[in-house]
């Protein structure tokens, strides 16, 4: 009987270890740039993206902490700002928040590009 308990405990332990490893590797694999996330949100707002693109974005953790916070926020907007029209993800306020994320991310991208140019000694005339 103790043998079965030990085998069960080892099996559960190994399963938990594999789950933790898979979660860690999954998070590491989902590396995106600010511009990529801005483009996903913008395509979603414009109705140009595939519904599964949005689902993948809001359900897969991202390696960058800021981008992952934005992703989590996007995932909860529907509940916080329910749509007032059929076939919409959120109401106007939720869409404003999404547009704000696009502006914020594009601003950070531009800022980083300027900083990188300065480091390389390039002029930004």
Secondary structure, 3 states (H helix, E strand, C coil): CHHHHHHHHHHHHHHHHHHHHHHHHHHHHCCCCHHHHHHHHHHHHHCCCCHHHHHHHHHCCCCCHHHHHHHHHHHHHHHHCCCCCCCCCCCHHHHHHHHHHHHHHHHHHHHHHHHHHHHCCCCCC
